[in-house]
Amino acid sequence: MAFSCSFANPLEPKNFIAPTQRELNQNNNQDLSDLRANEFLLNLNPKDINAVQKKEAEVKEAFDRFSQKEINYKPVIRPIASMDSISLHPYFTFSLLLPAGSIISHIDSSSPMAVLKYENNALLVRPNSDFKIANLTI
């Protein structure tokens, strides 16, 4: 006894065809924004991506270099924990003034710095222009 069962192969290419504009218009009640986003991402030209990334880096550098927010930033006075996080900007020198009587005897940085000076209780730090993240031991 022989019988044949004809099930559609789920991996056939016809199952992966993008919907036509007519099918998209017929399915107005469905949310198809993910399909449109995926189609956009899949059709991107790698050269265009590189051009946009380069332009974004140029604009970011231009805005970061001349940001008035960092230039006019008021000093922050707060207690420092034994392990603390401080944000630095590669275009500006950061100064850290420890309480009177404190003496800095050694500083070690996991990333090279453009300026790394200390004397008594004062520290001056300015990272290199390609700075991302570093650990500083005082």
C-alpha positions in Angstrom: 0.0 0.0 0.0 1.6 3.2 -1.1 0.4 6.7 -0.6 1.9 10.0 -1.2 1.6 13.0 1.0 2.4 16.3 -0.5 3.5 18.8 2.1 5.1 22.1 1.1 8.8 22.3 1.8 9.2 25.1 4.3 12.6 26.0 2.9 11.4 26.5 -0.7 12.4 29.9 -2.0 8.8 30.9 -2.7 8.3 31.1 1.1 11.0 33.7 1.4 9.8 36.1 -1.3 9.1 39.6 -0.1 5.5 40.7 -0.3 4.5 42.7 -3.4 3.1 46.2 -3.1 -0.3 44.9 -3.9 -0.1 42.3 -1.0 1.1 45.0 1.3 -1.8 47.2 0.4 -4.3 44.4 0.9 -3.0 43.8 4.4 -3.6 47.3 5.8 -4.6 46.0 9.2 -1.2 44.2 9.8 1.8 46.1 11.2 4.4 45.7 8.4 6.9 48.3 9.7 9.4 45.6 10.6 9.3 44.3 7.0 9.9 47.8 5.6 12.8 48.3 8.1 14.4 45.0 7.2 14.0 45.7 3.5 15.7 49.1 4.0 18.6 47.6 6.0 19.1 44.7 3.5 19.2 47.1 0.6 21.8 49.4 2.1 25.0 50.0 0.1 28.2 49.4 2.2 29.8 52.4 0.6 26.9 54.6 1.7 27.2 53.2 5.3 30.9 54.1 5.4 30.2 57.6 4.1 27.5 58.2 6.7 29.7 56.8 9.5 32.6 59.1 8.4 30.3 62.1 8.3 28.8 61.3 11.7 32.4 61.1 13.2 33.3 64.5 11.6 30.1 66.2 13.0 30.6 64.6 16.4 34.2 65.8 16.5 33.2 69.3 15.5 30.5 69.6 18.1 32.6 68.0 20.8 35.6 70.2 20.2 33.7 73.5 20.6 31.0 72.6 23.1 30.5 75.4 25.6 29.0 73.0 28.1 32.4 71.5 28.9 34.3 74.8 28.8 31.9 76.6 31.2 31.4 73.6 33.5 31.5 74.6 37.2 33.7 72.6 39.6 32.0 69.7 41.3 32.8 69.2 45.0 31.8 65.8 46.3 33.3 62.9 48.2 35.3 60.3 46.2 34.9 56.7 46.9 37.9 54.2 46.8 36.5 53.2 43.4 34.8 56.0 41.5 33.9 56.8 37.9 34.8 60.2 36.3 34.0 61.2 32.7 36.8 62.9 30.8 36.7 64.7 27.5 39.8 64.3 25.2 39.8 68.0 24.2 40.0 69.4 27.8 42.3 69.0 30.8 40.6 67.6 33.8 41.9 68.7 37.3 41.3 66.8 40.5 42.0 68.5 43.8 42.1 66.1 46.8 41.5 67.5 50.3 44.3 69.6 51.9 46.9 67.3 53.5 46.5 64.6 50.9 49.6 63.7 48.9 49.5 61.9 45.6 52.6 59.6 45.5 51.9 57.5 42.4 49.5 57.4 39.4 49.1 54.6 36.9 46.9 54.7 33.8 45.8 51.8 31.7 45.6 54.0 28.6 48.2 56.6 27.5 47.3 60.1 28.4 48.3 63.4 26.6 48.7 65.1 30.0 49.2 63.2 33.3 50.8 65.4 36.0 50.5 65.4 39.8 51.9 67.4 42.6 51.0 67.3 46.3 47.2 67.0 46.2 46.5 68.1 42.7 46.2 66.0 39.5 45.9 67.2 35.9 44.7 64.7 33.3 43.9 65.0 29.6 43.5 61.9 27.5 44.7 61.4 24.0 42.2 62.3 21.2 41.4 58.6 20.5 40.5 58.0 24.1 37.5 55.8 24.9 37.9 54.3 28.4 40.7 53.8 30.9 41.4 52.9 34.5 43.4 55.3 36.6 45.0 54.3 39.9 45.9 57.1 42.3 
